[in-house]
């Protein structure tokens, strides 16, 4: 499954790129197909920060991201690093008290706010007082109004004005003369589409997962269990928490550690966001079920190998054993940026280690390849008769997924 985002550079008056606006795209065509605003922004957030990587999208420059009324009120923005985003309040957001209160919370937390496609009305005064940037559509705003907006809204000394949809040199020169310091539009460059292959996401029980996340008494252990049952969520959470956005000095290699660092509330919101984003049919339902079964078997076998303390690592070993099929890429490429333990990577890449033999033993038992099963059990000095009980327990665990 391919995912697509577009980015359009934002320039200063010297033609230097100072930021990018990130835009939702449903395909390689460089157009916006009127997707639901909440869905589009959630897609931009989850794909830019969790899959493609914000460094690849913006090179460390701020990312302008559209925010609907619903997303402002849901505090979705608090998932994002305040030094790398500018929150664009869309032009159709009514500036009532709940919206103003949400923007005040964001400003107090250090986020920057831009008002998109701004047309002056008195009711917007409270938002103007909170905004850092006002974006003016030069294609639809007559020249006298472009100047009037600067005079009306320039009472804040640090307020910046951004001329968007700048189509030609005269508009650029006019903007400079009027006091606009940021520019965006086809005169400079069109949006550039960036794509990446996404993981199919477990569709089974998506609604049940969302309901489970909404429980007021959700425990940390329950949240961890919800995440680790889903190969896509696990992959994205580990990649997200280990990105340069957070700058942790050591790698975060477990779901539990990620939750403890981000906090249960933030991780719950993040998982809900991803789950809603990915509510779609998947291409390999049986393959994903197989990965869950393999993961649980590896986890349950940890004590039998003297690796009880690494049960969560062995779960990841089994869970990620299908990534090459899901991504249609070799493991060496897939695992480059994935911060899992080095011996897990080696096992997935086929190096002849104990963890590789464990994975092969589980897979061969699962598939009924008894010669390979016996061979790998011997390599591990692992009794074959522990497998029936482990396998049945793992089957019960996988079947309980639908009951989440």
Residue pairs with C-beta under 8 A, 6 or more apart in sequence:
1 197
1 198
1 199
1 200
1 283
2 28
2 195
2 196
2 197
2 198
3 43
3 47
3 51
3 52
3 195
3 196
3 197
3 198
4 25
4 26
4 27
4 28
4 193
4 194
4 195
5 22
5 23
5 24
5 25
5 43
5 44
5 47
5 48
5 52
5 57
5 193
5 194
5 195
6 22
6 23
6 24
6 25
6 30
6 191
6 192
6 193
6 194
7 20
7 21
7 22
7 23
7 57
7 58
7 63
7 191
7 192
7 194
8 20
8 21
8 23
8 184
8 189
8 190
8 191
8 192
9 17
9 19
9 20
9 184
9 188
9 189
10 17
10 18
10 19
10 20
10 21
10 64
10 162
10 182
10 183
10 184
11 17
11 18
11 182
11 183
11 184
11 188
12 18
12 181
12 182
12 183
13 176
13 181
13 183
15 188
17 61
18 61
18 62
18 182
19 58
19 61
19 62
19 63
19 64
19 86
19 182
20 57
20 58
20 61
20 62
20 63
20 64
21 63
21 64
21 65
21 88
21 184
21 191
22 44
22 48
22 57
22 58
22 63
22 64
22 65
23 32
23 44
23 191
24 32
24 35
24 40
24 41
24 43
24 44
25 31
25 32
25 193
26 33
26 35
27 33
28 193
28 195
30 190
30 191
30 193
32 40
35 43
37 66
37 68
37 90
38 68
38 70
38 71
39 276
39 277
40 66
41 65
41 66
41 67
41 68
41 71
41 76
42 71
42 76
42 273
42 276
42 277
43 277
44 65
44 66
45 65
45 76
45 79
45 80
45 273
46 236
46 273
46 274
46 277
46 278
47 196
47 198
48 54
48 57
48 63
49 80
49 240
49 243
49 245
50 236
50 237
50 239
50 240
50 274
51 196
51 198
51 236
51 239
52 194
52 196
53 239
53 243
53 337
54 63
54 84
54 243
54 245
55 243
55 244
56 194
57 63
57 194
58 84
60 84
62 83
62 84
62 85
62 86
62 112
63 84
63 85
63 86
64 85
64 86
64 88
64 114
65 80
65 85
65 86
65 87
65 88
66 88
66 90
66 116
67 76
67 77
67 87
67 88
67 89
67 90
67 93
68 90
68 93
69 90
69 93
69 94
69 99
71 77
72 87
72 89
72 93
72 99
72 102
72 103
72 106
73 98
73 99
73 102
74 269
75 102
75 105
75 269
76 269
76 273
77 85
77 87
77 106
77 111
78 106
78 109
78 266
78 269
79 266
79 269
79 270
79 273
81 245
81 246
82 109
82 110
82 111
82 112
83 110
84 245
85 111
85 112
86 112
86 113
86 114
86 132
86 133
87 106
87 111
87 112
87 113
87 114
88 114
88 115
88 116
88 135
89 99
89 103
89 113
89 114
89 115
89 116
89 127
89 131
90 116
90 117
91 115
91 116
91 117
91 118
91 119
93 99
95 123
95 124
95 126
95 127
99 127
100 126
100 127
100 130
103 113
103 127
103 130
104 130
106 113
107 113
107 130
112 132
112 133
113 127
113 130
113 131
113 132
113 133
114 131
114 132
114 133
114 134
114 135
114 162
115 124
115 127
115 128
115 131
115 133
115 134
115 135
116 135
117 135
117 136
117 137
117 164
118 124
118 134
118 135
118 136
118 149
118 153
119 141
120 148
120 149
120 152
120 153
128 134
128 153
128 156
129 156
131 156
131 159
132 158
132 159
132 160
133 159
133 160
133 161
133 162
133 182
134 149
134 153
134 159
134 160
134 161
134 162
135 161
135 162
135 164
135 184
136 146
136 149
136 161
136 162
136 163
136 164
136 180
137 164
137 165
138 146
138 163
138 164
138 165
138 166
138 167
138 171
138 175
138 185
139 165
139 167
139 185
140 165
141 149
143 174
146 163
146 174
146 175
146 178
146 180
147 178
149 161
150 161
150 178
150 179
150 180
153 159
153 161
154 161
154 179
160 181
160 182
161 178
161 179
161 180
161 181
161 182
162 180
162 181
162 182
162 183
162 184
163 171
163 172
163 175
163 180
163 182
163 183
163 184
163 185
164 183
164 184
164 185
165 184
165 185
165 186
166 172
166 175
166 183
166 184
166 185
166 186
166 187
166 188
167 185
167 186
167 187
168 187
169 187
171 185
171 187
172 183
172 187
175 183
197 327
197 328
197 329
198 232
199 231
199 232
199 235
199 236
199 323
199 326
199 327
200 232
200 282
200 283
200 284
200 288
200 326
201 230
201 232
201 233
201 274
201 275
201 278
201 280
201 282
202 229
202 230
202 231
202 232
202 282
202 288
202 401
203 279
203 280
203 281
203 282
203 285
204 285
204 289
204 401
204 402
205 401
205 402
205 403
205 404
206 275
206 278
206 279
208 402
208 403
208 404
209 226
209 230
209 271
209 275
209 404
210 272
210 275
210 276
212 218
212 222
212 226
212 404
213 223
213 226
213 268
213 271
213 272
213 275
214 272
215 222
218 264
218 268
220 256
220 259
220 264
223 259
223 264
223 267
223 268
223 271
224 255
224 256
224 259
226 233
226 271
226 404
227 233
227 234
227 237
227 255
227 267
227 271
228 234
228 255
228 295
228 312
228 315
228 319
229 292
229 401
229 404
231 288
231 291
231 292
231 319
231 320
231 322
231 323
231 326
232 274
232 278
233 271
233 274
233 275
234 255
234 316
234 319
235 320
235 323
235 338
236 274
237 255
237 258
237 267
237 270
237 271
238 252
238 253
238 255
238 258
238 338
238 339
238 340
239 337
239 338
239 339
240 270
241 248
241 252
241 258
241 261
241 262
242 248
242 251
242 252
242 339
246 261
248 261
251 339
252 258
252 261
252 339
253 313
253 339
253 340
253 341
254 312
254 313
255 312
256 312
258 267
259 267
262 270
282 288
284 322
284 325
284 326
287 322
287 325
287 326
288 322
289 398
290 322
290 366
291 318
291 319
291 320
291 321
291 322
292 319
292 397
292 398
292 401
293 318
293 366
293 394
293 395
293 398
294 318
294 319
294 321
294 322
294 359
294 362
294 363
294 366
295 315
295 316
295 317
295 318
295 319
295 321
296 315
296 318
296 393
296 394
296 397
296 398
297 318
297 362
297 365
297 366
297 387
297 390
297 391
297 394
298 314
298 315
298 317
298 318
298 358
298 359
298 362
299 311
299 312
299 314
299 315
299 318
300 311
300 390
300 393
300 394
301 314
301 358
301 362
301 382
301 386
301 390
302 308
302 309
302 310
302 311
302 314
303 311
304 382
304 383
304 386
305 354
305 358
305 380
305 382
307 313
307 314
310 341
313 340
313 341
313 344
314 355
314 358
316 340
316 344
317 344
317 347
317 348
317 355
317 358
317 359
318 359
318 362
320 338
320 340
320 344
320 348
321 348
321 359
321 363
323 331
323 334
323 335
323 348
324 330
324 331
324 334
327 334
331 345
331 348
331 349
331 350
332 349
335 345
335 348
335 349
338 345
343 353
343 355
344 355
346 353
346 355
346 356
347 353
347 355
347 356
347 358
347 359
348 359
350 356
354 379
354 380
357 376
357 379
357 380
358 376
358 380
360 372
360 376
361 373
361 376
361 377
361 380
361 382
361 387
363 369
364 370
364 372
364 373
364 376
365 373
365 387
365 391
366 391
373 384
373 387
374 384
377 383
377 384
